[in-house]
Amino acid sequence: MKLLLTSGGVTNASIRDALAELLGKQIEESTALCIPTAMYGHPRVGPGVRAWEFTSGNSENPMVELGWKSVGVLELTALPSIDDERWVPLVRQTDALLVAGGDVLYLCHWMRESGLADLLPSLGETVWVGLSAGSMVMTPVVGDDFIQWRPPNGDDTTLGLVDFSICPHLAADGMPGNSMAEAEQWAAGIPNPAYAMDDQTAIRVVDGAVDFVSEGHWQPLRTLSSDGDLADDLTGTVRRSPSDPTT
């Protein structure tokens, strides 16, 4: 799949342009399915009003409300109870999957239980647009700091379709979100490359190539050295978009 892994949704023109580029056409010409499932597993975002806000395009995290040609809802918890023929063709013909934030292990569990996880490798032209947990589910490890729910079998692994982990919602000290100090503490327990990024940043992944799309801030926390070993990059230097005039 083509991945657009965001922290806060499609929050600026750069991320929106990157989405259109991945789609290969304008958003207004593209179809989407939104997946609210992760919200139900997190005590602060669902079920209830926040789930309705996301699916109806009234949330603070722009995803559904971008002007799509059409938007449907794909609720993963319902899929095991219906025939594959009812939903698999719909997913295959959809241009983008818009995946809400919430609890990442709850999302991962239902991706596996529903069969969506097994379907992903065949969706070569589909764009996965993740929001927070919807992005983190693609990583190998999320860390205990981001786990609110655990599956019955205790498995805390995620899909591992990328080889790095993400700390979303990077924010200045005293602001809502995760501070750099909290991100650094989180990264110390992550066994693979890791990045922190704010809500104005996204990671684009196409055919294994990774780049950052940002009008905000992001920071590599653990990277691979030239000999393949992990190296901490906890310098406190905040990376900015190349187009940022303050760079």
Secondary structure as GFF3:
##gff-version 3
##sequence-region A 1 247
A	DSSP	beta_strand	2	6	.	.	.	ID=ss1
A	DSSP	alpha_helix	13	23	.	.	.	ID=ss2
A	DSSP	three_ten_helix	27	29	.	.	.	ID=ss3
A	DSSP	beta_strand	31	35	.	.	.	ID=ss4
A	DSSP	alpha_helix	37	40	.	.	.	ID=ss5
A	DSSP	alpha_helix	49	56	.	.	.	ID=ss6
A	DSSP	three_ten_helix	64	66	.	.	.	ID=ss7
A	DSSP	beta_strand	70	73	.	.	.	ID=ss8
A	DSSP	three_ten_helix	76	81	.	.	.	ID=ss9
A	DSSP	alpha_helix	84	92	.	.	.	ID=ss10
A	DSSP	beta_strand	96	99	.	.	.	ID=ss11
A	DSSP	alpha_helix	104	114	.	.	.	ID=ss12
A	DSSP	alpha_helix	116	119	.	.	.	ID=ss13
A	DSSP	three_ten_helix	120	122	.	.	.	ID=ss14
A	DSSP	beta_strand	127	131	.	.	.	ID=ss15
A	DSSP	alpha_helix	133	136	.	.	.	ID=ss16
A	DSSP	three_ten_helix	144	146	.	.	.	ID=ss17
A	DSSP	beta_strand	165	167	.	.	.	ID=ss18
A	DSSP	alpha_helix	180	187	.	.	.	ID=ss19
A	DSSP	beta_strand	194	197	.	.	.	ID=ss20
A	DSSP	beta_strand	201	206	.	.	.	ID=ss21
A	DSSP	beta_strand	209	214	.	.	.	ID=ss22
A	DSSP	beta_strand	217	224	.	.	.	ID=ss23
A	DSSP	beta_strand	230	232	.	.	.	ID=ss24
A	DSSP	beta_strand	239	240	.	.	.	ID=ss25
###
